[in-house]
Amino acid sequence: MKMIKGLVFDIQRFSTHDGDGIRTTVFLKGCPLHCVWCQNPEGISPEKKLVYFPNKCIFCASCLQIADKAIEISGNKLILSQAKVKNGERYEEICPTGALKMDSREYSIEEVLEIVMSDQAFFVHGGGVTLSGGEPFFQKQFTLELLKNLQKNHIHTAVETSLFVDQDYLLQVLPYIDTLFADLKVFDAARHQKITSVNPQLIQDNIKYVLQSPHRNKVVIRTPLIPEYTAFSENIRQICRYITDIFPDVKYELLNYNPLAKAKYEHVEASYCFEDNHPLYSASEMNGFYAMAYQAGIKNLIV
């Protein structure tokens, strides 16, 4: 096994929302997209960063001992300057309450496998491992080698991806994926560029490729329902028509909006797309979105 390390910002065990059965979800850091509503903003940057959790801080001033002077305390407020942080791990070590923590750590493939194998007893009824992010295909070599080793150990694999990756890599990695969850967020090119920072042509081309490939039955196309940005009839209809024209039996899923993401943004020094957060869509609202998908030709809707 090659000594490859990947940057992981979370490993969630006993997950039931990232594929079939009970799963262990590995969140890999780094993403080429910058969606304005990103559910995991801590996973966008490909670099490790120090994060401050004010609710855990007791203002003990232990952090002021670090030589790089990246932190000031003014009254009852701690001010962290990311640009000055030279040794984030040292802050994590010296903070007695966990108010200062690195947002990720490096794992070898062996280390991830050790965690996963300890959960193997829970995978017997259709569970397995899901790679999420960030964007798992951003860390190409680590993801490919990890998937190969999971397959060797007879563990079901799923990947959640934007498919913003070169097609040569897809050819390499697809044989080691049992379920591919691929996002098609916005169909219109100008709109997609504006709210994700990338042109959707590569994503659309890759969706066409996977839905025309021998792997098409293990692909699920997903659209996250984001108020004002993706959750409107023309967008859903355009996406549904596009994917059903390629493969009439395509599996499609509409993901309800998750209002919990907003709380993460204060920790990554970024602004969320909504000042007044939207609640989850109600059951009746979701049924309205499902009706749009069915009317646009979807046969296999995951609800």
Secondary structure, DSSP 8 states (H G I E B T S, - for coil): ----EEEEEEEEEEESSSSSSSEEEEEE---S---TT-S-GGGTSSS--EEE-GGG-----GGGGSTT--EEEETTEEEE-GGG-S-HHHHHHH-SSSSEEES-EEEEHHHHHHHHHHTGGGGTTT-EEEEEES-GGGSHHHHHHHHHHHHHTT--EEEEE---S-HHHHHHHGGG-SEEEEE----SHHHHHHHHSS-SHHHHHHHHHHHTSTTGGGEEEEEE--TTTT-SHHHHHHHHHHHHHH-TT-EEEEE---GGGGGGGGGTT---S-SS------HHHHHHHHHHHHHTT-SEEE-
